[in-house]
Amino acid sequence: MFTMQGKKRRSVLEELSARNKHARSTTNGSILSTSADEASVISEAKEKMTEFYRYSQNADRRASIFALERDELNNKMKEQAAAHGRQVKTLVDRIEQLQVLLSRYQKLGDIGDLESVFVENRTSNSKMQLLKDKLDEYEEALDLARHQRQEDKTEITALDDLLRERNQQNERLQIQLDNIKTRMNEKLDELEKIEGHDSDLSMQLRNKATELDQLASQVENKDKEIERINKERQNQLRDAKDQQKQLNEKIHMLHKNVVQVEQKLDNVSRLHEMTQANERHLKEQCSQFRDTVDVKDKEIDRLRQAQRDLQNKLDEERQQTSTSKIDIQHIHDQYNSKLKQAEQKEQELQTKINNLESNAITKQLELSKLEQMFQDELTSVFERKNQLEDQVADLKEAERELKKQVDAKMHDISDLEFHIRQAEDKNHELDEKVKKLTDNAARDQEKIEGLHEREHELNDKLVAATEAGISKEHLEISFKKEMDAARMQQDQLNNEIDELKAVIKESTASKERLKILFEKEIQLARIKQDQLLHEIRDVNASAKMSTITKEQLETSFKEEMDTARIQQQQLSDEIDELKASIKKKDSCLRKFEELSVTLEDTTSHVQSLEHALRERNAKIQELEQSNDTLSQRCSEAKNNLAATSERLFKSEQQVDQITKRLHQIEADYATRDDDRSEALEKTLTRIQELEQMYANIVETSDRQATEIEKQQLALNKSRTHTKDLEKLYEEVSATHTIDKERLEHVLSELNEARARVKELQHSYNNIIAARHQDTTQFENQTRALNQSRIQIKELQHMYDEAMKANNRTNEQLKEQAAGLEESHNQIKELQRMYHDAMAAHDQDVEQLEQHTRALEERDDHIYELKQLYEEAMEQRAEVAEREERISLLEVTVENIQKDLNQTAELKSQWETRAGQLEQMLQETTERANLTERDRDHANSQVNDYTHQLSRQAEKIEALEDEIKNWLIDLRETERLYAIEQQELQRLKGILCWMMQCGKEALSKEDLEFLQRAN
């Protein structure tokens, strides 16, 4: 525009100079006539030129002001963008620092070497195998002891037969009374030795009781330590929760900052609109400037038309000059002076014109420089335009990649939602099944309470039958097998519940990772938006510079602005889509959290069911123990009945002998003379003594008959009680089988849920996992310690009850003299029925084991971390098995103690029988004389009896040795149990480390993804 105006000015000046030269060439008269007109035209032209120049200066001034305002706006936008970038960077750095702090809080203890752990596991497995071999040996020894007990029973029956023969031969044992007394004294000495040995055993048992008390005190100390550790853990968890709250508050502040940044972006967009309005205003001013230029062009045309008119007038004047030369010559002298003045004025005008021409040349040079600068700016603008086009293409490619990533993530989200819906449906099913299980558990609890009440009622009735000697080893072994199977199922349920918890934790972790990824993607989108805004501002600046000179750049600038607006709109749409997807993902994550809550509720409910099953199993054990005591008492009553029957038989024989002697005496009295009156008086006194003895025997027999009737009544009650126990046992076994079937059904459902939930394992929260692992670890430790404490208390209680029962049985053995034979057959029938039920139960247990094997074979395809976790859980199960074996060893120790008590009872029985023999021998000395053959036979029988007593003493010593060995094995197993607990803690630390490594690996992958996106 300026060059065109300069050219016009130059052409006008050239025309004026040409006209002036032409005017000079004309005559002086014509010059004088036209000088006034030319002066007026020149003055008008000068005035217009000055006005045009002033207007151009004002326009330049306004353009410079608008350029300064534009630069200020650009600088402000740059400063705001830089401040926003710094804020975002500080926020990202703060988030990273907080994540590092969280990772520090998540770490648990020292991490050992994996190879050493595997070596220790192998050694522990070998030790466990050795323990299994020892247990097999101990079981064989128990079988041998049972066989020996059966042999002892047969020997006891043989002794009973011998005693019957001895009762028949009582009349012939008077001669050997002295020898028998001396031998009996020796046997009594041996029995006193045995009693001393028994006292030593009782002292050892008391020492064991004191050791158990010490262990209980140690367990209480450990409980206190665990409570202290739990408090510390709770404080740590509370601190972690506070820090988590602080993090949530900081995240909330970050969200607020993001909102503020969005408001700032809105302000920037408003400023951008204002700049666009200013640009429109400048364009309007440029259009006005063009209108003014057009007006000036019209004025220049008008001046040219006036110049033409003047030229016509000059031609007319020239014609007039030809006619008026004479007049001019005449006037020439007059105006000569005026001509000089005009020449002077002309010179002045020429100098002014030269000055104007020089000024015009300088302006032309300046305009040429401006044109060159404009051309340079045009080239730079076109280069910038090309760069912008390349950047737009790159942005489009990045946009396509973002769309692809967003589509992939939306697809993943849809898959997650589908799995969530499936998991929710499964959770509804599990809730219904859990409700059913709770109802069944309530019914079982009611039955168990009824059994408990019946047990309290029957405990009083079972006191009279504590001496029964029925072998309960087979029942205990079968029941232990059943309990082992139930514990294995319980461990499997615990493992599956832990796996479900792990899956839930992984889902929450994936939720957090998805949130972090989406936040990073939003930050990248905002950074790209800021870059586009900077580029748009640069384009605006270049476009504003170009609009002053060229109209072509306006169209290109409009196109670039439109494309930039479209891109900005697309980015805003993408941000809205990302926000919508984030909302959807938040809803999915909420569903995940609800699912995790429901799963935790189900696990807690399953744990409550397991606790109810444990209580019911404990009550079943108590019922079986009461049944065993009943059988023992029945057997003891039978033995007493046999002894009383033998005594009655002996008394009847004695009465028959006395009657025979009376008849003989009466016959002798009829045949003898009066000289034998003294002998008759002696015989009469003897007869009176015998009658008194007969009356005493009859009274004792009556008392024994009354006692037998009482015992028969007790036997009838015990029969009814055994029938009730049979019914109760059948009901309990039926409910137990139903519960097992339900547990199997729940196991299958849990396995299906686990198979479905495994697909969601990649979305997991490691922070919550570590916290849950800590809590579960401490809960397991406290639960194990509580169980050990309960077991120790139960052992103490059982020991006290055994000692009380031993005292009661010793007192009752001295008082009771009759037994019960029919109860033995009934108890045998009960035992047979119980064996059949246990065989069916063993079959069910084998089916359950097969089912568990199939489940374990399905779980072999899990990745390496899962395998390590399962190995750790297997080692934990092995530790549980070792605990169970320890409990079995403790039960065997109790059985051995019971056997010792039974030996003490046998010893007391032998003592009572020895006393009875002494009484019988004293009676036989007063009644009859025996032959030497009978004496030898009696000596041989007494020798056999002493030999049997020596064998019994040897068996007692063997049992004591076995008890010592069992105690040594118990200490060894306790030591191994402590080692296994240490190994479990180390494995848990390794698991935590592996989970932390997995988390760090995921964070590295996320960083690589962000770097690729950048």
Residue, then its C-alpha position, 0 to 999 in steps of 0.5 A: m500500500f505504501t509503495m503504491q502511494g509513493k509511486k502515485r506521489r512520485s508520478v504527481l511530482e514528475e508531472l508537476s515538474a514536467r509542467n513547470k518545465h513546459a511553462r518555462s519554455t513558453t513565453n514570459g507572458s503566458i508564465l505570468s498569466t498562469s503563475a497564480d493558477e499554478a501556485s494555487v494548485i501547488s498549494e492545494a497539492k501540498e496541503k493534501m500531501t501533508e494531510f495524507y502524510r499525517y494520516s499515514q503517520n497516525a495509522d503507523r502509530r496505531a499499528s505500533i500500539f496494536a502490535l505492542e498490545r498483541d506482544e503484551l498479550n502473548n507474553k502474558m499467555k506465555e507466562q501463564a502457560a509456563a506457570h501452569g507447567r511449573q504447577v503441574k510439574t511440582l504436582v507430579d513430583r509431589i505425587e511421585q514423592l508420596q508414592v515413594l513414601l507409600s512404597r516404603y510403608q508397604k515394605l515388611g521386614d528383611i528379605g532373605d535369599l530364596e535359595s536358602v529358603f528352598v534349601e531350608n524347605r527341603t530340609s524341613n520336608s526331610k524332617m517331616q518325612l522322618l517324623k512321619d516314619k516315627l509316627d508309623e513306628y509309634e503306631e506299630a508300637l501302639d498296635l503291639a501294645r493293644h495286642q499285648r493288652q488283648e493277651d493280658k485280657t486272655e490271661i486274666t480270663a485264664l486266671d479267673d478259671l484258675l481262681r475257680e479251680r482254686n475255690q474248689q480246692n480250698e479245703r486242701l490248702q491248709i498245710q501250705l499256709d506258712n509257705i504261702k504267707t511267706r511268698m505272699n509277703e514277698k509279693l507284697d514287697e514287690l507290690e510295694k516296690i511297684e507302688g513306689h514306681d507308680s509314685d515316681l510315675s505320678m511325680q513325673l506326671r506332676n512335673k509334666a503338669t508343672e511344665l504344662d503350667q510353665l508352657a501356659s505362662q509362656v503362651e500368655n507372655k507370647d499373647k501379651e507380646i502379640e497384643r503389644i505387636n498388634k497395638e504397634r501394627q494398629n498404630q502403624l495402620r492408623d498412621a498409614k490411614d492418616q497419611q492416606k487421608q492426607l494423600n486424598e486431601k492432596i489429591h483433592m487439592l490437585h483436583k481443585n488446582v486442575v479446576q483452577v487451571e481449567q478456569k485459567l484455560d477458559n480465561v486464556s480462551r476469552l483472551h484469545e477471543m478478545t485478540q480475535a475481536n481486536e484483529r477484526h477491529l484492525k481489519e475494519q480499520c484497514s478497510q477504512f484506511r483503504d476507503t480513505v486511500d480510495v478517496k485520496d485517489k479520487e482527489i488525485d484524479r480530480l486534480r489531474q482533471a483540473q490540470r487538464d483544464l489548466q492545460n486547455k486554458l494554457d492552449e487558449e492563452r497561447q492562442q491569445t498570446s499570438t494575437s496579443k504579442i504587441d500588448i505583451q511587448h508593451i506590457h513587458d517593460q512594465y512587468n520586467s520588475k515583476l518578472k524578476q520577482a517571479e523568478q526569485k519566487e520560482q527559484e524559491l519554489q524550485t528549491k522547495i520542489n527539490n527538497l520535496e523530491s529528496n524527501a520523496i526519494t528518502k521515503q521511497l527508499e524507506l518504502s523499498k526497505l519496508e517492502q523487503m522486510f515485508q517479503d522476508e516476513l512473508t517467506s517466514v510466515f509461509e515457512r511457519k505455515n508449512q511447519l504448522e501444517d507438519q505439526v497439524a499432521d503430527l497432531k492428527e497422527a497423535e490424535r489417531e494413536l490416542k483414539k486407538q488407545v482410548d478405544a483399546k482402553m474402552h474395550d478393556i473397560s467393557d470386558l471388566e464391566f462384563h466380568i464385574r457383572q458375572a462376578e456380581d451374579k456369582n456373588h448373588e448366588l454365593d450370598e444365597k448359598v451362604k444364607k442357606l449355609t447359615d440356616n444349616a449352621a444355625r440348625d446344627q448349632e441348635k442340635i449341638e446345644g441339645l447334645h451339650e445339654r444331654e451331655h451334661e445330663l448324662n455326665d452324672k449318669l456315667v460316673a458309675a460306669t467309669e471302669a469299662g475296659i473297651s478298647k477305643e483305639h480304633l474309634e479314636i483313629s477313625f475319628k482322627k482320620e475324619m478330623d484330619a480330612a475336615r481340617m484339610q477341607q478347612d485349610q483348602l477353604n482358607n486357601e481359596i478365601d485367601e486367593l479370593k482376597a488376593v484377586i480382590k486386592e489385585s482388582t483394586a490395584s488395577k483400579e489405582r493404576l488405571k486412574i494414574l494412567f488416565e490422569k497421565e493421559i489427561q496431563l499429556a492432552r493438556i500439555k498438547q493443548d498448551q502447545l497448540l495454544h502457543e502455536i496458535r498464538d505464534v500464528n496469530a502474531s505472524a498473521k497480525m503482522s501479515t494482515i497489515t501488508k497482504e490480504q492473501l495471508e488473511t485467508s490463510f490465517k483464517e484457515e489456520m485459525d479454523t483448523a486450530r479451533i477444530q483441533q482445539q474442539q477435538l482436543s476438548d471433545e477428547i478430554d470430555e470423552l476421557k472424563a466420561s471414560i474415567k467416570k465409567k471406570d470409577s463406576c466400575l471400580r466402585k462395583f469392584e469395591e462393592l464386590s470386594v466387600t461382598l467377598e470379604d463378608t462371604t469369607s467372614h461368614v465362611q470363617s464363622l461356619e468353620h468356627a461352628l464346625r470346630e465347636r461341633n467337632a469338639k463336642i463330638q470328641e467330648l461325646e466320644q470320650s464320654n462313650d469311651t468312659l462308659s465302655q470302660r466303666c461297663s467293662e469294669a462293672k462286668n469284671n466286678l460282676a464276675a468277681t461277685s459271682e465267683r464269690l457267691f459260688k464260693s460261698e455256696q460251696q462253703v454252705d454245702q460243705i458245712t451242711k455235709r459236715l453237719h449231716q456227718i456229725e449228726a450220724d457220728y453223734a448217733t453212733r458214738d458213746d457218751d464218752r465223747s460228750e466233750a468232743l460233741e460239745k466242741t463240735l456243737t460250739r463249732i457248729q454254732e460258729l459255722e451257723q454264725m458264719y453262714a448267717n454272715i455269709v447270707e447277709t453278705s450275699d443279700r447285700q451283694a444281691t441288693e448291690i447287683e440289683k442296683q447295678q442292674l438298674a444302672l445297667n438298664k439306665s446305661r443301656t438306655h443312655t447308650k441307645d440315646l448316644e447311638k441315636l445322637y451319634e447317628e444324628v451327628s454323623a448324618t448332620h456331619t455328612i450333610d455339612k460335608e456335602r454342603l462344604e463340597h458344594v461350597l468348595s466347587e462354587l468357590n473354585e468356579a468363582r476363583a476361575r472366573v475371578k482369575e481373569l481380573q487378577h491383573s487389576y490389583n491393589n498392592i498397598i491394601a494387599a500388604r495391609h491385609q497380609d499383615t492383618t491376616q498374618f497377625e490374626n493367624q498368629t493370634r488364632a494359633l496361639n489361642q488354639s495352643r493356649i486352649q489345647i494346653k488348658e484342655l490338657q490340664h483340665m483332662y489331666d485333672e479329670a483323669m486324676k479325679a477319675n483315677n481316685r474315684t475308680n480306686e475308691q469304687l473298685k474297693e466298694q463294688a463287687a458285681g459286674l455287668e455281662e449283657s452290656h458288653n454285647q450291646i457295646k460290641e454291637l455299638q462298636r460294630m455299628y460305629h465301625d460301619a459308620m466310620a467305614a462309610h465316612d472313610q469312603d466319603v473322605e476318600q471321595l473328598e480327597q479325590h475331589t481335592r486332588a482334581l482341584e489341585e491339578r486344575d490349579d497347576h497352570i498359574y504363573e510363577l508368582k502364584q506358584l510361589y504363593e501356593e508353595a507358601m500356603e502348602q508349607r503353611a498347611e504342612v505346619a498345620e498338619r504338624e500341629e495336628r500331628i503334635s496334637l495326635l502325639e499329645v492324645t497318644v501321651e494321654n492314652i499312655q497316661k490312661d494306660l498307666n492309670q489302668t495298670a494302677e487300677l489292675k494293681s489295686q485289683w491284684e491287691t484286693r484279690a491278694g487280700q481276698l486270697e489271704q482271707m480265704l486261706q485263713e478260712t481254709t486253715e480253720r476248715a480242713n487239712l490238705t494233702e501234699r499233692d494239692r499243696d504242690h499244685a497250689n504252689s505251682q499256681v502261686n508261682d504262675y500268679t507271681h510270674q504273671l505279676s512280674r510280666q505285668a511289672e515288665k509291661i509297666e516298665a515298657l510303657e514308662d519307656e514309651i512315655k519317655n520316648w514320646l516326650i522326647d519326640l514331643r520336644e523335637t516336634e515343638r522345636l521343628y514347629a518353631i523352626e517352621q514358624q520362622e520359615l513361614q515368616r521368612l516366606k511371607g517376607i519373600l512374598c511381600w518382596m515379590m509383590q513389591c517387585g511386581k508393583e515396581a515392574l508395573s510402574k516401570e511399564d507405565l513409565e515406558f508407556l508414558q515415554r512412548a506417548n511423549 
